[in-house]
Amino acid sequence: MPARINKRQQREQEELLALANQPAAAVDTDSEDETAQIQIAPSGFAALSTAEDDHDVPESNDETSKPTKAKKAKKKKKKPVASDAPTSPQQSKPAEAPKLQQPKSVKKGKGKEKKDGLDDLDTALAELSKKYPELKSVAASSSSTTRNASLASLLSVSVSNLDAEAEMRKFFGARAVIAAKSSETSSSGSSKKRRGVAPTQTQRSQLTRPHPSWSMIKQREGLSSRPLTDEEVQQKVTDQNSPAARDKWWTVEYSKRYKGVTKTFMQAVSSGDPEALWRVLQKLPWHGDTLLQLAEVYRHQEEYSQAVEYVDRALFSYERAFLGSYSFTNGLNRLDFNRVENRPFFLALHRQVTDLQRRGCIRTAFEFGRLLYSLEPWTDPHGVLFHLDFVSIKSGMGQWLLDVYSEFAGAKTAFEDHLNPSALPGWAYARALALFAREKAGGGQSVGSSTDALKQAILAFPEVVPLLADKCDISLSPELREHKALRIHTDGIGLSPAQSVLHLLSHLYVQRSAPLWKSASHMKWFESTANGIRASLNAQRSNPTRERFLQMYASTTLRYSVYRHIVVLEQSFRNLTPFIPRSVLLAKQLACDPLPPLTATSEYNDAFFAGAEEIFAVRPRRRDARALERLIPDAGVRAQIEALFDANPGLAGQLPGGVVQFVQMMAEMPDEALDDMMLGLAMGPGEGGGGVPGGGGMPGGLPMEGDDDMPDFDPMPPRVAVPAVAEEEESEEEDEDEYIAPMPIRVVRNLLNRFWGGGGAATGGDESDSEVEERDHDGVD
């Protein structure tokens, strides 16, 4: 049963029937005019009436036998209504605005207008280019930047794949990961409490998952970043035609306080005492070098979970320095490795890639490796390409490896000190594996392309063949084994520097990537291909890929990248150190800055630390006097303790906190330790006393390896007074407001009785004793 209609709808139907007899052309023309008017966005109360009319449209359409004509006729009916409304400037102005929905004829007209507008713009640009010829160079640079866009897309990082915990959940499930984290937290909770780390709220990061136990970090904590100036870029990149000259280069900068902490860190490293590193970390909990050094200490102790946590904290501290400056994940920005301020971030990423592989998070390791490669793709200072040829195949990112290989293989010009992945032995064999996997998966590749790629790899780098065959138990023909190109070298004796690097990288690839070749299909494919290439190997006089490699590694900068890669992973690849020149191994270097580049523009020296803030500078004497007064209100007792402290100069060098720390230490010491210390003080410095037990070293000190290789830094000096500056005065005023609870009087009397045998306090007479007793009864303690 049809719905009942009202009078207004009945009138509309009658008018529609009357309009149906009019010529169609007239209706179409009027409807186009009406469309232009109806699409005007009404304002004020006019919007309400329009909304009501719009709600009526479906009702009339449902009851009309010809909906198309009805819609057009309805629009024509509204025309006089719109014309009767009073016009004003505000209402007439929107009528000239562009419509959201217009007929095709109107849209075509506007398209022609846009086309004409673009032609006018092109004409204006052409005239400007004739008037200002220097604009052509700007256009050329922009086009070169566009050509590098393909490489930038390959180097851009997937932030979602930087989460190792998410990858572990895929393999083991969320319950297993949560249980493992809870066990690690409970085992490390006591040590964190002992170090004074209090639980705080969770912080955000792209490179790691901040632990709730981490202390809150400020936005930068002494680290900031800035772009290199044009002069600095020209100084770094001598060849302005190289692709590195078109990149955007950045650097990290230290604040004065951060430099002061770094200076103290270097003194702590030279002392060989890990407890000194903890004292540095108490001053600045987010110091990158200290965190990396402590991670290395834990790694030597095989406490890998703690080592991973400190590497994460180092990454987090540097990530905060990049906030608001640039994105390190888009593949467009570079970080200058020649500056010592940037090198801790490179080292932290390299440590992270290694730890992730050990934990089995291969996909995350690939993403961190790509991030490290994007920071400096032209020299690859930490040799992350030697990780990527393995993790890309292992994680199923073989297509990425093929794309990068093609990107560099098509380069026609070879620039000095520029690394080309297509000329590396590991990448040549990994490319064959990637093509083999694609053929097996039915990716549409022509049959035999992987075999051709493997033949090219064997002809260019035959040194890999015997090593891989021995590692995977692949049988080679005796004729092929006897070939001189397949001779195995275990050191660099008798080889040129470039040839030594070639044999080193051959051993490195086989040790890391041999598991990829141990499947039955890969072993059979490699055996048949290698045994059938002997004739081509004999007929070969030279190979362009091999020649490109030898020419590339004639550069000392690129050779140092390989050496640095082995030095960082010394525990895993110690058998490859004979390929490194002895002069490089004997050079003084630190674990926090392994093998600095020969082209370094800054390093940790006196010039770098000029103007640094002295974080362990002695506080003014009056501040110590105020703190001591709060601890011991009695003036006579204070004078006796100060006299004892001043009579033993060795205490000042062992107790950075001065007499205040001396008093607090005595109050917390057990009776036996206090007796031993008093005996030492009584013996005097000439008889082995004059200091706190243990010679001032904190308990738990461990010997550090490689003490002979440490640079000749001065040991951590005793606290030296420095001139007061404005910032120090401000911090001094803050310390004045800090409340220090007074020591119990009974503790003070106990100390004095031990020093003077119960009669030391009698020097002040009976009045002092009575005063002490009165204060004791008043409840001071």
PyMOL commands that set and color helices and strands:
alter all, ss='L'
color gray80, all
select helices_A, chain A and resi 7-19+24-38+46-62+67-84+89-92+94-96+104-131+135-147+149-155+159-162+164-172+174-194+230-236+243-246+256-271+274-283+288-300+304-321+343-359+362-375+385-394+398-409+421-423+425-440+449-460+464-472+478-481+484-486+497-517+520-531+534-539+544-552+556-568+574-579+582-585+621-631+635-646+650-654+658-668+671-683+685-687+693-696+707-709+726-737+745-756+760-777
alter helices_A, ss='H'
color red, helices_A
select strands_A, chain A and resi 223-227+248-254+333-335
alter strands_A, ss='S'
color yellow, strands_A
deselect
rebuild
show_as cartoon
